[in-house]
Amino acid sequence: MIGADRKAGRKTGHTQGRQRRASAPHARVGGRFDARRMLIGLVLAAAFVSVTASAFYRQVVETDFLKNEGTKRFLRDREIPARRGIIMDRNGEPLAISTAVATIWADPQHLIARADAFEALARALEEPEEALAARIAQYANKGRRYMYLQRRVEPHRARAVEDVVETYRLAGVGMDTEYRRFYPSGEILGQVVGFTGIDDQGQEGIELIRNDQLEANPGKRRVIQDGHRRIVEEVEQLRAPVHGEDVVLSIDQRLQFLAYRELKRAVEEHQAIGGSAALLDVRTGEILALVNQPSFNPNQPRRESAEARRNRALTDVFEPGSTVKPFVIAAALERGLIKPHTAIDTSPGVLRIGRNRVRDYRDLGQLDTTSILTKSSNVGVVKIAQQMDRAVLWQLYGAIGFGQTTEVGFPGERTGYLPHYSDWSSFEHATLAFGYGLNVTTLQLAQAYAIIAADGLKRPMTLFRRDRIPPAERVLTPATARAVRQMLETVISSDGTARRAAIPGYRVAGKTGTAKKATANGYVDGKYQSVFVAMVPVTEPRFVMVVMVDEPSGEDYYGGLVAAPTFAKVMPAALRLYNVAPDDPKHPLILTSAPEAPR
C-alpha cells in the first residue's frame, strides 16, 4: 500500500508540476494584456485631453484670431456697378445709354483641368477654341486665380455660357454685372457722340469731351463668398454707387437723320469720296445737325479705319472758293467804297495781275455789286478787293472765325489756315478774295454765315443745348448784314447759280462755291470740292446750313448742282418742325407732311 501511495503521490506531483508549467504562460499573457489595456487607455485619455484642450484653446483663446482668418478667406469687397450718364438730344431722346450686361470670369486653376469643356465653352463665347485654351493656360501657368473670359457680353452669349457651366458642372466660372454702352442712332451720330472703351471711358466725341461728367463712380459692398467665389451673403454696403450725370446736346435727332440721309444720298449719287454738313440755329448758336460721310457705327467692334471715325465737319479743311465773296463785299460796304448797285466792268472776263490771270467762266460784261454775287464773278470781286488795304480783308476774315477754332471743344478740331496779310503778294490778295489760298472747316463757314444771318452779330457755337441766348460780338453793322443778305437772295433766283436751293414759301439767301482740290503737290485737275451755304428765311433768318461734297465724279461738280439740292431737301422739314412762318408771298408754300425721322 505504502508503495502504491508513493507511486500515486509521485504521479500527483508530476501532474501538478505539469499544471503549474502549463498555467505559467497564461499568467504571463494575462499580465501583458492588462498592460496593453492600460496603455491604450492612457493614450485615449491623452488624446481626449488633447482634443478637449485644443477645442477649448480654439473656441476660447483663439476665437478672434480664427474669426479673422476665416474672414480673410470668405469675406470680400465687391464692386457695385454704376451707370454712365445718358447722352440725349435737345428733345430728350437718348443718343447713348448704358445697359446692364454680364461679364464672365473664371478661376483658371479650376478651368485648366476641364479641357473636355473647352470646345463647348468656346462655342458659347463665340471664340476660337485654341485661343480660349491658350488664354486659360497662360493665366494658369502664372498661378493666377482670376481672369476675364469676356466682358460686357450680349444676353444670349451669357445664357449660352450658363448652359455650358450647368451641363459640364464647371467650377470656378461666374458672372458679374457691368454696364455696356449702346448708341440707338448708330452711324447717324457716330462721329458726334463718339464711343467708350472696354473700361467705359470716353474715347472720342462727346463721350471724350464730357467724360468727367458722364463717368460713373462704382460703389463697394462687403460680401461672404464660398470657395467658388459665389456670393453667399451680403454683409454691408461700404460705398454707394454714384451714377454719371446726363448730358443734353443741341443736336436735334430728327434733323440729324434728315441731313445724314440726304448727304449720304448726294455722296452716292455723285460718286464722291465724302462730305459734311452743318445746320445752325442763328438765334442761339446751337448746332442742330452735324453729319459726315463716310461714317461708322459705334455699336460695332472697332474694325473701321480712323478715317471713318473722323468728324470731317470739324477736322477736314477745304478752300471755300466763292463762298467768301460776300465777306469781301461786306468789307467794302462797311467802308462806303461800294453800294449794292455800284457798276463794275468785268470784261473781257480776264484780269491780269502781274504774270498771273484771274478768270471768270465767261465774259460777264458790265455788272453791279449784287450781280457779282449772283453770277459769282471772280474778276468783279477782285476789283472790289483791290480797293481795300490787304489788312482790311485779313482782319474781317479773322473776325468771322477763319484761322481759329470755333471753340466748341471738339477733339481734333482744326483751325484752318489764314496767312497773315504781310505775306500776301498782289496775286494772293486777289485769290484770297475768291476763296483760294486759305482753308476752313465746314463748321467755320457755317459760323461765318451765321454772322450775316444775325445782322452782324457773332455768337459762340455749341454742341450742348442752351436755355438762354448767349452774349454776342458785333462784327458787321446791321445795315451791311441785311444788304448782303438781299444780294445773296439773288443767287437762288433763276439768274443765280443755286436755283436748286429754292424752298417754296420762303426767301432763301445763299452762295455756291466750287474749288479745285489742293494737295501737297498743288491743285489737281478734275478734282473739286463743291460747297453751298445758305440762310432762311431772309426776312429774319432762323437757320444756316453748309453742305460740302468732296470730289464729286461725273459731269456735275458745281456747288449749285451737287450741294444745293441737299439743302433744299433738309431745310423745309426744319422750318416746319420749328414752326418758322413763311415769308415769300410770291411763291406760296404748298403744305405737305414732313418726312418721318426716328425718334
C-alpha positions in Angstrom: 0.0 0.0 0.0 2.7 2.2 1.0 4.5 1.7 -2.3 1.2 2.2 -4.1 0.7 5.5 -2.2 4.2 6.6 -3.1 3.6 5.9 -6.7 0.3 7.8 -6.5 2.0 10.7 -4.9 4.7 10.8 -7.4 2.1 10.7 -10.2 0.1 13.5 -8.4 3.2 15.6 -8.1 4.1 15.2 -11.7 0.6 16.2 -12.7 0.6 19.3 -10.5 4.0 20.2 -11.9 2.7 19.9 -15.4 -0.3 22.0 -14.5 1.9 24.7 -13.0 4.1 24.7 -16.0 1.1 24.9 -18.2 -0.6 27.8 -16.4 2.6 29.9 -16.3 2.3 31.2 -19.9 -1.4 32.1 -19.4 -0.4 34.2 -16.5 2.3 36.0 -18.5 -0.2 36.6 -21.3 -2.8 38.0 -19.0 -0.3 40.3 -17.5 0.7 41.7 -20.8 -3.0 42.2 -21.8 -3.6 44.3 -18.7 -0.6 46.4 -19.5 -1.7 47.0 -23.1 -5.1 47.8 -22.0 -3.8 50.3 -19.5 -1.5 51.8 -22.3 -4.4 52.2 -24.7 -6.5 53.7 -22.0 -3.7 56.2 -21.3 -3.3 57.0 -25.0 -7.1 57.5 -25.4 -7.2 59.6 -22.3 -4.3 61.7 -23.5 -5.9 62.1 -26.9 -9.2 63.1 -25.4 -7.5 65.6 -23.2 -5.5 66.9 -26.1 -8.7 67.3 -28.3 -10.6 68.9 -25.5 -7.7 71.2 -24.7 -7.3 72.1 -28.4 -11.0 72.7 -28.8 -11.0 74.9 -25.7 -8.0 76.8 -26.9 -9.5 77.4 -30.3 -13.0 78.2 -29.1 -12.0 80.3 -26.2 -8.4 81.5 -26.5 -8.0 81.8 -30.3 -11.6 82.9 -31.2 -10.7 86.3 -32.6 -7.7 85.1 -34.5 -9.6 82.3 -36.2 -12.5 84.5 -36.9 -10.2 87.0 -38.7 -8.6 84.2 -40.7 -12.0 82.9 -41.8 -13.0 86.4 -42.8 -9.9 86.8 -44.9 -10.8 83.7 -46.9 -14.5 84.2 -47.4 -15.3 88.0 -46.7 -14.6 90.0 -49.8 -15.2 93.6 -51.0 -17.1 93.5 -54.3 -17.8 96.4 -56.7 -21.4 97.8 -57.1 -21.7 98.8 -60.8 -22.8 102.4 -61.5 -24.4 103.6 -64.7 -22.6 106.1 -67.0 -24.6 109.2 -67.8 -27.0 109.3 -70.7 -26.3 111.5 -73.7 -29.6 112.9 -75.1 -30.6 115.2 -78.0 -32.2 118.5 -77.3 -35.7 116.9 -77.1 -34.6 114.2 -74.5 -34.2 111.4 -77.0 -31.3 109.0 -75.9 -28.3 109.0 -78.1 -26.0 107.0 -75.8 -27.3 104.8 -72.9 -25.8 102.2 -70.6 -27.4 98.8 -70.3 -26.7 96.1 -67.7 -24.8 93.2 -69.2 -22.8 90.2 -67.9 -19.1 90.0 -67.5 -17.9 86.4 -67.4 -14.9 85.5 -65.2 -13.1 82.2 -64.3 -10.6 80.7 -62.0 -8.0 79.3 -64.4 -6.7 76.9 -61.8 -10.1 75.2 -61.8 -10.7 75.5 -65.5 -7.4 74.2 -66.8 -8.3 70.7 -65.7 -11.5 70.7 -67.7 -10.2 70.6 -71.2 -13.2 68.5 -72.1 -15.4 71.6 -71.7 -13.3 74.0 -73.8 -15.0 73.3 -77.1 -18.5 74.0 -75.7 -17.3 77.0 -73.7 -15.6 78.5 -76.7 -18.7 78.0 -78.8 -20.8 79.7 -76.2 -18.3 82.6 -76.1 -18.2 82.7 -79.9 -14.4 82.5 -79.7 -11.9 80.0 -81.3 -11.2 77.1 -79.0 -7.5 77.3 -79.5 -7.4 81.0 -78.5 -9.5 80.3 -75.4 -7.4 77.3 -74.3 -4.2 79.4 -74.8 -5.6 82.2 -72.6 -6.6 79.9 -69.8 -3.2 78.1 -69.9 -1.4 81.4 -69.8 -3.2 82.5 -66.7 -3.0 79.1 -65.0 0.8 78.8 -65.6 1.3 82.1 -63.9 -0.6 80.9 -60.8 -3.4 83.4 -61.4 -6.8 82.7 -59.7 -8.9 85.2 -61.7 -9.3 86.1 -65.3 -11.9 87.6 -67.6 -13.3 85.2 -70.1 -15.3 88.0 -71.8 -16.5 91.4 -70.6 -19.9 93.1 -71.3 -21.3 90.2 -73.4 -24.8 90.1 -75.0 -27.5 88.4 -73.1 -27.7 85.4 -75.5 -24.0 84.8 -75.0 -24.3 84.9 -71.2 -27.2 82.4 -71.3 -25.1 80.1 -73.5 -22.2 80.1 -71.0 -24.6 79.4 -68.1 -25.9 76.3 -70.0 -22.3 75.1 -70.5 -21.5 75.6 -66.8 -24.6 73.7 -65.8 -24.1 70.9 -68.3 -20.4 70.3 -67.5 -20.7 71.2 -63.9 -17.8 73.6 -64.2 -16.3 75.0 -61.1 -14.7 78.5 -61.0 -16.8 80.2 -63.6 -19.1 83.0 -62.7 -20.7 86.3 -63.8 -20.8 89.9 -62.6 -23.0 92.7 -63.7 -21.4 95.6 -65.6 -22.8 98.3 -68.0 -22.3 98.4 -71.7 -22.7 101.5 -73.9 -25.4 101.4 -76.6 -25.9 104.0 -79.3 -29.5 103.9 -80.7 -28.7 106.2 -83.6 -25.8 104.2 -84.8 -23.8 105.7 -87.6 -26.1 108.7 -87.9 -24.4 110.3 -84.8 -21.3 108.1 -84.5 -18.8 110.9 -85.1 -20.6 113.3 -82.9 -21.3 111.2 -79.9 -18.2 109.0 -80.2 -17.7 105.9 -78.1 -16.2 104.4 -74.9 -13.5 101.8 -74.4 -13.7 98.5 -72.6 -13.3 100.3 -69.2 -16.3 102.6 -70.1 -14.0 105.7 -70.5 -14.8 108.1 -73.4 -12.5 107.7 -76.4 -13.9 110.1 -78.9 -16.6 112.7 -79.5 -18.9 113.8 -76.7 -18.0 110.7 -74.8 -14.5 112.1 -74.5 -15.3 115.8 -74.2 -17.7 115.2 -71.2 -16.1 112.1 -69.8 -15.7 113.6 -66.3 -19.4 114.5 -66.2 -20.6 111.2 -67.7 -18.3 109.0 -65.8 -19.8 106.8 -63.1 -18.2 106.1 -59.7 -18.8 102.4 -58.7 -19.9 101.6 -55.2 -18.4 99.0 -52.9 -20.1 96.2 -50.8 -18.8 93.6 -48.4 -20.0 90.0 -49.0 -19.4 86.5 -47.9 -18.5 84.2 -50.7 -17.8 80.5 -51.0 -14.7 78.7 -52.5 -16.2 79.2 -56.0 -16.5 83.0 -55.5 -20.2 82.8 -55.3 -21.9 85.3 -53.0 -23.4 83.6 -50.0 -24.5 86.6 -48.0 -24.5 90.4 -48.3 -22.8 91.9 -45.2 -22.8 95.6 -45.7 -22.5 98.5 -48.2 -19.3 100.3 -47.9 -19.8 103.0 -50.5 -22.9 103.8 -52.5 -22.6 103.9 -56.3 -22.7 107.3 -58.0 -24.2 107.3 -61.5 -22.8 109.6 -64.1 -24.6 112.9 -64.9 -26.7 113.1 -68.1 -25.7 115.4 -70.9 -28.1 117.2 -73.3 -26.9 118.1 -76.7 -28.1 120.9 -79.0 -28.5 118.2 -81.8 -32.0 117.6 -82.9 -32.1 113.9 -83.8 -34.8 114.4 -86.4 -32.8 117.0 -88.3 -29.6 114.9 -87.9 -31.4 112.0 -89.5 -32.6 114.0 -92.4 -29.3 115.7 -93.0 -27.4 112.5 -92.8 -29.8 110.7 -95.2 -29.6 113.5 -97.8 -25.8 114.0 -97.6 -25.3 110.2 -98.0 -27.6 110.3 -101.0 -25.7 113.2 -102.6 -22.3 111.5 -102.0 -23.5 108.2 -103.5 -25.3 110.0 -106.4 -22.2 111.9 -107.4 -19.8 109.2 -106.5 -17.9 111.4 -104.2 -15.3 110.3 -101.6 -17.0 112.0 -98.7 -18.8 115.1 -97.5 -20.0 117.0 -94.4 -22.9 119.3 -93.5 -23.7 121.6 -90.5 -27.1 123.1 -89.6 -27.1 126.0 -87.0 -29.8 127.9 -85.1 -28.9 131.5 -85.8 -30.6 132.9 -82.7 -28.7 130.7 -80.1 -25.6 129.5 -81.9 -26.7 125.9 -81.3 -25.6 123.2 -83.7 -28.8 121.3 -84.7 -27.2 118.8 -87.1 -23.6 117.8 -87.8 -23.2 115.0 -90.3 -20.4 113.4 -92.3 -19.7 110.8 -94.9 -18.3 108.2 -94.6 -19.5 107.4 -91.1 -19.2 104.4 -88.7 -21.4 102.5 -86.2 -20.1 102.9 -82.6 -22.1 99.8 -81.6 -19.9 97.5 -83.6 -16.4 96.4 -82.6 -13.6 98.8 -83.6 -12.7 97.5 -87.0 -13.3 100.6 -89.1 -10.4 102.9 -90.1 -9.5 106.0 -88.2 -10.6 108.0 -91.3 -14.2 106.7 -90.9 -14.3 107.9 -87.3 -13.1 111.4 -88.2 -15.6 114.2 -87.7 -14.9 115.8 -91.1 -17.1 118.9 -90.4 -14.5 120.0 -87.8 -11.3 118.1 -88.7 -11.2 118.4 -92.5 -10.3 121.7 -94.2 -11.0 122.9 -97.7 -10.7 126.1 -99.7 -14.1 127.8 -99.5 -14.0 129.2 -103.1 -16.7 131.7 -104.0 -18.4 131.4 -100.6 -16.1 134.0 -99.2 -17.1 136.7 -101.8 -20.0 138.1 -99.7 -17.5 139.0 -97.0 -15.3 140.9 -99.4 -18.3 142.9 -100.5 -19.4 143.3 -96.8 -16.0 144.9 -96.0 -16.3 147.3 -98.9 -19.8 148.2 -98.0 -18.7 148.9 -94.4 -16.2 151.4 -95.7 -18.5 153.1 -98.2 -16.4 152.0 -101.2 -19.4 150.5 -103.0 -23.1 150.2 -102.8 -25.4 147.3 -103.9 -25.8 148.8 -107.4 -22.3 150.1 -108.0 -21.4 149.3 -111.6 -18.2 147.2 -112.2 -16.9 146.2 -115.6 -15.7 142.6 -115.7 -15.0 142.5 -119.4 -13.4 140.6 -121.1 -13.7 138.0 -118.3 -10.0 138.0 -117.6 -7.9 140.3 -115.2 -4.2 140.3 -115.4 -2.3 140.7 -112.1 1.5 140.6 -112.8 2.3 137.4 -114.6 -1.0 135.8 -113.5 -4.6 136.0 -114.6 -7.9 135.9 -112.8 -10.7 134.5 -115.0 -14.5 134.2 -115.0 -16.2 131.2 -116.5 -17.2 133.6 -119.4 -17.2 137.3 -120.2 -20.0 138.6 -117.9 -19.6 142.2 -119.1 -20.9 145.1 -117.0 -22.2 144.0 -113.6 -23.2 145.8 -110.4 -22.2 144.7 -106.9 -25.3 142.5 -106.5 -24.8 140.8 -109.9 -21.2 139.9 -108.9 -22.6 137.7 -106.3 -25.5 136.5 -108.5 -23.1 135.4 -111.3 -20.2 134.6 -108.9 -17.7 136.8 -110.8 -14.1 136.3 -109.8 -13.0 139.4 -111.8 -15.6 141.6 -110.2 -14.9 140.6 -106.6 -11.1 141.0 -107.1 -11.6 144.6 -108.4 -13.6 145.3 -105.3 -10.9 143.8 -103.0 -8.2 145.8 -104.7 -9.9 149.0 -103.5 -9.1 148.0 -99.9 -5.9 147.5 -98.0 -4.9 143.9 -97.5 -5.1 144.3 -93.7 -8.8 145.1 -94.0 -9.7 141.8 -95.6 -7.4 139.8 -93.3 -9.0 141.4 -90.2 -12.5 140.7 -91.4 -11.6 137.0 -92.2 -10.2 136.7 -88.7 -13.2 138.4 -87.1 -15.7 135.9 -88.7 -13.6 133.0 -87.4 -11.3 131.9 -90.1 -7.8 130.7 -89.0 -9.0 129.8 -85.5 -11.1 127.1 -83.8 -14.8 127.6 -83.2 -14.3 126.8 -79.5 -17.0 124.1 -79.5 -14.4 122.0 -77.7 -14.5 119.0 -80.0 -11.3 116.9 -80.0 -9.2 117.2 -83.2 -10.9 120.4 -84.4 -8.7 122.2 -86.9 -8.1 125.9 -87.0 -7.9 126.1 -90.8 -5.4 128.4 -92.5 -5.4 132.1 -92.9 -2.0 133.6 -93.9 -1.0 137.0 -92.4 -1.6 139.9 -94.8 2.1 140.9 -94.6 3.0 137.9 -96.6 0.4 138.4 -99.3 1.5 139.1 -102.8 -0.7 141.1 -105.2 -1.9 137.9 -106.7 -2.5 136.3 -103.3 -4.6 139.3 -102.4 -6.7 138.6 -105.4 -7.1 134.8 -104.9 -8.0 135.3 -101.3 -10.9 137.4 -102.4 -12.5 134.5 -104.2 -11.6 131.7 -101.7 -8.2 130.3 -102.8 -5.1 130.5 -100.6 -6.9 129.9 -97.3 -8.9 126.9 -95.9 -11.7 126.5 -93.5 -13.8 123.8 -91.9 -17.5 123.2 -92.6 -18.4 124.5 -89.1 -16.2 127.6 -89.5 -18.0 128.5 -92.7 -21.4 128.0 -91.0 -20.4 130.3 -88.2 -19.3 133.0 -90.7 -22.6 133.0 -92.5 -24.5 133.0 -89.2 -23.0 136.4 -88.6 -24.7 137.7 -91.8 -27.9 136.0 -90.8 -27.8 137.5 -87.2 -27.5 141.1 -88.5 -23.7 141.2 -88.0 -23.6 139.5 -84.5 -21.2 136.7 -83.8 -22.5 134.2 -81.2 -20.4 131.3 -79.9 -21.5 128.0 -81.2 -22.2 125.0 -79.1 -23.0 121.3 -79.3 -24.9 121.5 -76.0 -28.5 122.7 -75.5 -28.8 126.3 -74.3 -31.6 127.7 -72.2 -30.7 131.3 -72.9 -29.2 133.3 -75.7 -25.5 134.0 -75.1 -23.8 137.4 -75.4 -22.7 138.3 -79.0 -19.9 140.2 -80.5 -20.6 142.8 -83.2 -18.7 142.1 -86.4 -20.7 143.9 -89.1 -23.3 146.7 -88.9 -26.9 145.5 -89.2 -27.3 147.6 -92.4 -24.4 145.8 -94.0 -25.5 142.4 -93.0 -29.1 143.0 -94.3 -27.7 144.4 -97.6 -25.5 141.3 -98.1 -28.5 139.0 -97.4 -30.6 140.7 -100.0 -27.8 140.4 -102.5 -27.3 136.7 -101.7 -31.1 136.2 -102.3 -30.4 136.7 -106.0 -28.1 133.7 -106.0 -31.2 131.5 -105.5 -33.1 133.2 -108.3 -33.4 132.0 -111.9 -30.4 134.2 -112.8 -28.2 132.8 -110.0 -26.0 129.7 -109.5 -28.2 128.0 -106.9 -31.6 127.7 -108.4 -32.0 124.2 -107.0 -31.8 125.6 -103.4 -35.2 127.3 -103.6 -37.8 126.5 -101.0 -41.5 127.3 -101.8 -42.9 129.8 -99.4 -39.6 131.0 -98.1 -37.0 133.5 -99.2 -33.5 131.9 -99.2 -30.1 133.7 -99.3 -27.0 131.7 -100.1 -23.8 131.2 -102.1 -22.3 128.4 -104.1 -18.6 127.6 -104.1 -16.6 125.2 -106.3 -12.9 125.0 -105.7 -10.2 122.8 -107.2 -8.8 120.4 -104.6 -5.4 121.3 -103.3 -2.9 118.7 -102.3 0.8 118.8 -101.2 1.7 118.9 -104.9 -0.6 121.7 -105.9 -4.1 121.8 -107.4 -5.4 118.6 -109.0 -7.2 118.9 -112.3 -10.6 117.2 -112.3 -10.9 117.1 -108.5 -13.2 119.6 -106.9 -14.9 120.3 -103.6 -18.5 121.5 -104.1 -19.9 123.8 -101.4 -23.2 125.5 -100.8 -24.2 127.6 -97.7 -27.5 129.4 -97.2 -29.8 131.0 -94.6 -33.6 131.1 -94.3 -35.9 132.9 -94.1 -34.2 136.1 -95.4 -36.6 138.4 -93.5 -35.5 137.1 -90.2 -33.1 134.2 -90.6 -33.5 131.2 -88.2 -31.2 128.6 -89.8 -27.9 128.5 -91.6 -26.8 125.3 -93.3 -23.5 124.4 -95.1 -23.1 121.4 -97.4 -19.7 120.3 -98.7 -19.3 117.3 -101.1 -15.7 116.1 -101.6 -14.5 115.1 -105.0 -17.8 114.5 -106.9 -17.3 112.5 -110.0 -19.1 112.9 -113.4 -20.2 116.0 -115.3 -21.8 117.8 -112.3 -19.3 119.2 -109.8 -20.5 122.8 -109.2 -21.8 123.6 -105.8 -25.2 124.7 -107.1 -25.7 121.3 -108.8 -24.2 119.0 -106.2 -24.5 120.6 -102.7 -27.5 122.9 -103.1 -30.2 120.2 -103.6 -29.2 118.7 -100.2 -30.0 122.0 -98.5 -33.4 122.2 -100.3 -34.4 118.7 -99.1 -33.4 119.2 -95.5 -34.4 122.7 -94.7 -38.2 122.5 -95.4 -38.5 119.9 -92.6 -36.5 122.1 -90.2 -38.8 125.1 -90.9 -41.9 123.1 -90.3 -40.6 121.3 -87.2 -39.7 124.7 -85.6 -42.8 126.5 -86.8 -41.0 129.1 -88.8 -43.5 131.2 -90.7 -43.2 131.6 -94.5 -42.0 135.0 -95.7 -42.3 134.7 -99.5 -45.8 135.8 -100.8 -44.7 135.5 -104.4 -44.2 131.7 -104.1 -46.8 130.4 -101.6 -46.0 127.3 -99.6 -47.8 124.1 -100.5 -48.2 122.2 -97.3 -47.0 118.7 -97.2 -46.2 116.3 -94.4 -42.7 116.4 -93.0 -40.5 113.3 -93.7 -40.6 110.8 -90.9 -37.5 110.6 -88.8 -36.6 108.1 -86.0 -37.1 109.5 -82.5 
